[in-house]
Amino acid sequence: MGGISLAKVLQSKSLKNSRILAGKDQLERLVTGVTVGEVPDIANWLTGGELVLSTFFAVSSDPKAISMLAKNIINGPAAALAVKPARFLESLPSEVLNLADKLNFPVIEVPSDVRWTTIIADVYEAMAKIAVEIARTRAIEEAEARVYGDFLNDLTASRIPLDQVDSRIVKLGGDFSKGYAVLYCTFDPEEKFKRFYRETLRFIGYEAPGSLLVEHKGDLVIMLAQTGELAKISRAKYIRETAKNIITIADMSNAKVAVGVSRIRMNAAEILRAMDEAKIALDTGCRLSGAGSFMEFDQVGIYRLLLPLARESKADGRLYYEETVGRLAEYDRQHGTDLVQTLEAFRRNNENVALAADELYTHRHTVRYRLQRIAEITACDPFMGAEREKLYMGLHIKYLLNL
């Protein structure tokens, strides 16, 4: 059985008249169970998440033992401490409450006429109701996921006529009337995918109603409707912020998600084309930046042409690299030079020698000398247009093949 927030626990009939003595800012703590703690060593038996109920009867005659018991519970893994000081104590020592406040540990004073058994029954009843609701919600989500998956499978298998795509999307609850973009996401590790999927589903449902999420061949395809508030101001920024939040959701699960984004489309019948764009952006981003990458299709550029080479003809790509930039890499390895790094800086700075020198923290004459050495080693002059492009192509292949 799952847990329930302490705030919800305090809304139960038996605890509604309770008083918070300490840790009032930590009421969202998760309560996973309830236990009565009257023995001095109760802290040794806690496993985590318990609401500990205590009258301090066993130690009521020893002020030091009262403080020690309370401090052990506060310093332990419990979620909160509920006490009835009126039964056997006048009040909890101030040093105990100060410690609880310092550690943001909730301490609750329960009316003396409330039975522990009543509290235990109320808490477990509330937890059971939430567990049933969670199970119901997940069953609905799983059913929707199957329907969405069937739609995408039919679409990719050309079993849906293009003139019927829009009506099928509307039946599924989609709203692409203001445009949409496809976000193609790959996730790692696989065992955390279900949690990531559920949290992303809820986030997208709130931020972008009318969007569709589909698990497709182990990846997540998001057909992002342009319905969010930010989309009214800037569609491009809306997509980037959405992708950024999806990456954050994965980070919170100690996982990584890479995202590729298509161009914005207005015609629902172009979903397959948008998916292809998003997949190309995803593959390119993963190859260039690895896990956690984000790339839009419009950023892919020349890699759109080179990606098939990386997928299907790696040997040809490697040969081209070895005949160009690979020669520089080998020379650097043998002589401890920085010719590849210099070529990269030269390219990043639009062939401006002075700016490249600034980036490399060296003199522009040094950069010019290195570029001349590059020309001698590769027979491609970085100052000549067509020959320079050969070198740049070698760099692109280097990045794409992680050479």
C-alpha positions in Angstrom: 0.0 0.0 0.0 1.3 3.5 -0.8 1.5 6.5 1.5 -0.6 9.6 2.2 0.6 13.1 3.0 0.5 14.1 6.6 -1.7 17.0 5.7 -4.4 14.6 4.5 -3.9 12.5 7.7 -4.7 15.6 9.8 -7.9 16.1 7.9 -9.3 12.7 9.2 -12.1 12.8 11.7 -10.0 11.7 14.6 -7.2 14.3 14.1 -9.1 17.3 12.8 -8.9 19.0 16.2 -5.2 18.3 16.7 -2.6 21.0 17.2 0.7 21.3 15.4 3.5 21.9 17.9 6.5 21.9 15.5 7.4 21.3 11.9 4.4 23.0 10.5 6.1 23.5 7.1 6.6 19.8 6.5 2.9 18.6 6.3 3.5 17.1 2.8 5.6 14.4 4.3 4.5 10.9 3.3 3.0 8.7 5.9 3.3 5.1 5.0 2.1 3.5 8.3 1.1 4.1 11.9 2.8 2.6 15.0 2.4 3.1 18.8 5.7 4.0 20.4 5.6 3.7 24.2 8.9 1.8 24.7 12.2 3.7 25.1 13.8 2.0 22.1 11.0 2.5 19.6 13.3 4.4 17.3 15.3 1.2 16.7 12.2 -0.4 15.2 11.2 2.3 12.8 11.6 1.5 9.1 10.6 4.9 7.7 7.5 6.9 7.0 5.6 6.0 10.2 3.3 8.3 12.2 4.5 7.5 15.7 1.8 7.7 18.4 2.9 8.1 22.0 1.8 9.2 25.5 5.3 8.8 26.8 3.8 6.6 29.6 6.9 4.4 30.0 9.2 7.3 30.6 6.8 9.9 32.1 8.6 9.9 35.5 12.0 10.6 34.0 12.4 14.1 32.3 15.8 13.0 30.7 14.2 9.8 29.3 11.3 11.8 27.9 13.7 14.1 26.0 15.8 11.2 24.9 12.9 9.2 23.5 11.5 12.2 21.7 14.9 13.1 20.2 15.4 9.5 19.0 12.1 9.6 17.2 12.8 13.0 15.7 16.2 12.0 14.5 14.9 8.8 13.0 13.2 7.9 9.8 9.6 8.5 11.0 7.3 10.9 9.2 5.9 12.6 12.3 5.2 12.2 16.0 1.7 12.5 17.5 1.5 12.9 21.3 -1.0 13.1 24.1 0.9 15.1 26.7 -2.2 15.7 28.8 -2.3 12.0 29.8 1.0 11.6 31.6 3.0 14.8 30.9 2.1 18.5 31.2 3.9 19.3 28.0 6.8 18.2 25.9 10.1 19.9 26.9 10.9 23.0 24.9 14.2 21.7 23.8 12.4 18.8 22.1 10.1 21.1 20.2 13.0 23.4 19.3 14.9 20.4 17.8 11.8 19.3 15.9 11.5 22.8 14.4 15.2 22.9 13.6 15.0 19.6 11.7 11.5 20.4 10.2 10.0 17.4 11.9 6.3 17.6 12.6 5.1 17.1 16.1 1.3 16.9 16.6 -0.7 17.2 19.8 -3.7 15.0 19.8 -6.8 15.5 22.0 -6.6 13.3 25.1 -10.0 11.7 24.4 -9.0 10.3 20.9 -8.1 6.6 21.0 -5.0 5.4 19.2 -7.1 2.6 17.6 -9.4 5.2 16.0 -6.4 7.2 14.6 -4.9 4.0 13.2 -8.2 2.9 11.6 -8.7 6.4 10.1 -5.2 6.6 8.6 -5.3 3.2 7.0 -8.8 3.8 5.6 -7.6 7.0 4.0 -4.6 5.2 2.6 -6.8 2.5 1.2 -9.0 5.0 -0.5 -6.0 6.7 -2.1 -4.6 3.4 -3.2 -7.9 2.5 -4.9 -8.0 5.9 -6.6 -4.4 5.5 -7.8 -5.2 2.1 -9.2 -8.2 3.4 -11.0 -6.3 6.3 -12.5 -3.5 4.0 -13.6 -6.0 1.6 -15.2 -7.5 4.5 -17.2 -4.0 5.7 -18.2 -3.0 2.3 -19.3 -6.2 1.8 -21.3 -5.7 5.2 -23.0 -2.1 4.3 -23.7 -3.2 1.1 -25.5 -5.7 3.1 -27.6 -3.1 5.8 -28.5 -0.6 3.1 -29.3 -3.1 1.3 -31.7 -3.7 4.6 -33.4 0.0 5.3 -34.0 0.6 1.7 -35.1 -2.3 1.9 -37.6 -1.0 5.3 -38.8 2.6 4.1 -39.4 1.3 0.9 -41.1 -0.8 3.1 -43.5 -4.0 1.6 -42.2 -5.6 5.0 -41.7 -6.5 7.1 -44.8 -4.9 10.5 -44.6 -8.3 12.3 -44.9 -9.4 10.4 -41.7 -6.4 11.2 -39.5 -7.8 14.5 -38.1 -11.2 12.9 -37.1 -9.4 10.0 -35.4 -7.2 12.5 -33.4 -10.4 14.4 -32.3 -12.0 11.1 -31.2 -8.9 10.5 -29.1 -9.2 13.9 -27.4 -6.5 15.6 -29.5 -6.8 19.2 -30.5 -4.4 20.2 -33.3 -6.5 23.1 -34.6 -3.9 25.7 -33.6 -0.9 23.6 -34.7 1.3 20.9 -33.1 4.8 19.6 -33.0 6.1 16.1 -32.4 8.5 15.5 -29.6 10.3 12.2 -29.9 11.9 11.1 -26.6 14.2 8.2 -25.7 14.6 7.3 -22.1 17.3 5.6 -19.9 17.1 3.5 -17.8 14.2 1.5 -19.2 13.0 0.3 -15.7 12.0 3.9 -14.8 10.1 4.5 -18.0 6.6 3.9 -16.5 7.0 6.5 -13.8 8.4 8.9 -16.3 5.5 8.3 -18.6 2.9 8.9 -15.9 4.5 12.1 -14.6 5.0 13.4 -18.2 1.4 12.5 -19.0 0.1 14.5 -16.1 2.4 17.5 -16.9 1.4 17.6 -20.5 -2.3 17.1 -19.7 -2.1 20.2 -17.4 0.1 22.4 -19.5 -1.0 21.4 -23.1 -4.5 20.0 -23.1 -5.3 18.4 -26.4 -1.9 16.8 -26.8 -1.4 13.0 -27.2 1.3 10.8 -25.7 2.1 7.5 -27.1 4.7 4.8 -26.2 6.1 3.7 -29.5 8.8 1.0 -29.8 10.2 1.7 -26.4 10.3 5.5 -26.9 7.8 8.2 -26.0 6.1 10.2 -28.8 4.4 13.4 -27.7 2.1 15.2 -30.2 2.3 18.5 -28.5 -0.8 20.7 -29.2 -0.2 24.4 -29.3 -2.8 25.1 -26.6 -0.6 26.2 -23.7 -0.6 29.9 -22.5 3.0 30.4 -23.6 2.2 29.2 -27.1 0.1 32.3 -27.5 3.2 34.4 -27.1 5.9 32.3 -28.8 5.4 28.8 -30.2 9.1 28.1 -30.4 9.7 29.1 -26.8 6.6 27.1 -25.7 8.1 23.9 -27.3 11.6 24.6 -25.8 10.1 25.2 -22.3 8.0 22.0 -22.6 11.0 19.9 -23.6 13.1 21.5 -20.8 10.4 20.5 -18.3 10.3 16.9 -19.6 14.1 16.6 -19.2 13.7 17.9 -15.6 11.0 15.3 -14.9 13.5 12.6 -16.0 16.3 14.2 -13.9 14.1 14.0 -10.8 13.9 10.3 -11.4 17.7 10.0 -11.7 17.3 9.2 -15.3 18.0 10.8 -18.7 15.8 11.6 -21.6 16.9 12.9 -25.0 14.4 14.9 -27.0 14.1 15.6 -30.7 11.5 18.1 -31.9 9.8 18.5 -35.3 8.8 21.6 -37.1 5.4 23.1 -36.1 2.7 21.6 -38.3 -0.9 22.7 -39.0 -2.1 19.7 -40.9 -2.8 16.6 -38.8 -2.2 14.4 -41.9 1.5 15.4 -41.7 2.1 13.5 -38.4 4.3 10.9 -40.0 6.4 13.5 -41.6 6.7 15.4 -38.3 7.6 12.1 -36.5 10.4 11.6 -39.1 11.7 15.1 -38.4 11.6 14.6 -34.6 13.4 11.2 -34.9 16.1 12.7 -37.1 16.6 15.5 -34.6 16.6 12.9 -31.7 19.2 10.7 -33.4 21.4 13.6 -34.3 21.2 15.1 -30.8 22.1 11.8 -29.2 25.1 11.2 -31.5 26.4 14.7 -30.9 25.6 15.3 -27.3 24.6 11.9 -25.8 22.0 11.3 -23.1 20.0 14.3 -22.0 20.3 16.0 -25.4 17.7 18.4 -27.0 17.6 19.2 -30.6 15.1 20.8 -33.0 14.8 19.6 -36.6 15.8 23.0 -37.9 19.1 22.7 -36.0 20.0 19.5 -37.7 21.4 21.1 -40.9 23.9 19.1 -42.8 23.6 16.2 -40.3 20.3 15.4 -42.0 22.3 14.2 -45.0 25.1 12.6 -43.0 22.8 10.6 -40.6 22.2 7.8 -43.1 25.9 7.6 -43.5 26.4 7.1 -39.7 23.6 4.5 -39.6 24.4 2.4 -42.7 27.8 3.3 -44.1 30.1 3.9 -41.1 33.1 2.5 -42.9 32.7 5.1 -45.7 32.3 7.8 -43.1 35.4 6.7 -41.2 37.5 6.5 -44.4 36.5 10.1 -45.2 37.4 11.2 -41.7 40.8 9.4 -41.8 41.6 11.1 -45.1 40.9 14.6 -43.6 40.6 15.4 -39.9 41.9 11.9 -38.9 45.3 12.9 -40.3 45.3 15.9 -38.0 44.2 13.8 -35.0 47.0 11.4 -35.6 49.5 14.2 -36.0 48.3 15.8 -32.7 48.7 12.4 -31.0 52.2 12.0 -32.1 53.5 15.5 -31.6 51.3 16.9 -28.8 49.9 19.6 -30.9 46.3 21.1 -31.1 45.6 21.2 -34.8 42.1 19.6 -34.5 41.2 22.0 -31.7 42.4 24.9 -33.8 40.4 23.9 -36.8 37.3 23.6 -34.6 37.8 27.1 -33.2 38.4 28.5 -36.7 35.1 27.1 -37.8 33.2 28.2 -34.7 34.4 31.8 -35.2 33.5 32.0 -38.9 37.1 31.7 -40.2 38.1 34.8 -38.1 41.7 34.1 -37.0 41.7 36.8 -34.3 38.6 35.5 -32.7 39.8 31.9 -32.9 43.1 33.0 -31.2 41.1 34.7 -28.4 39.1 31.5 -27.8 42.3 29.4 -27.7 44.2 31.9 -25.6 47.0 32.1 -28.1 48.4 34.6 -30.6 46.8 35.0 -34.0 50.1 34.3 -35.7 50.2 30.9 -33.9 46.7 30.2 -35.2 47.7 31.1 -38.7 50.8 28.9 -38.5 48.7 26.0 -37.3 46.2 26.5 -40.2 49.1 26.4 -42.6 50.3 23.1 -41.1 46.7 21.8 -41.4 46.9 22.6 -45.2 50.3 20.8 -45.5 49.1 17.7 -43.7 45.7 17.2 -45.3 46.2 18.9 -48.7 43.1 21.0 -47.8 43.7 24.7 -47.3 41.4 26.1 -44.5 41.5 29.5 -46.3 40.1 28.0 -49.6 36.3 27.6 -49.7 35.9 24.1 -51.3 38.9 22.6 -49.5 37.8 24.1 -46.2 34.4 22.5 -46.6 36.1 19.1 -47.0 37.8 19.6 -43.6 34.5 20.8 -42.0 32.8 17.7 -43.4 35.5 15.6 -41.7 34.6 17.4 -38.4 30.9 16.7 -38.9 31.6 13.0 -39.4 33.9 13.0 -36.3 31.1 14.3 -34.2 28.5 12.1 -35.7 30.5 8.9 -35.3 32.1 9.9 -32.0 35.6 9.5 -33.4 
